[in-house]
């Protein structure tokens, strides 16, 4: 499985238009997600993955990199080109010095935080 560190991914994300799949549950996604990410919860992925284009490269992210690794394994087996983002949104929170459990609603450049 292909993987990329969060820092490498974030540099690409800031400079290019990437196809990003977030496999966290809907509530997690709604609380904080990167702009442009599409939410395909891992718990529903077997039923929804066909909405993805097979000729597209996808960066797959979750909270810490574990669920996205499982999603990448599954999507690779279905013929999709995917890269797991190591560290997930936890790495983003650390990078941006955000609290682990935000209590306020904010919009950050390139990120939605509710």
Helices and strands as residue ranges (DSSP letters): E 2-4, H 6-15, E 19-22, H 26-31, E 32-34, E 38-39, G 42-44, H 45-48, G 49-51, E 57-61, H 66-77, E 81-85, H 88-96, E 106-108, E 111-113
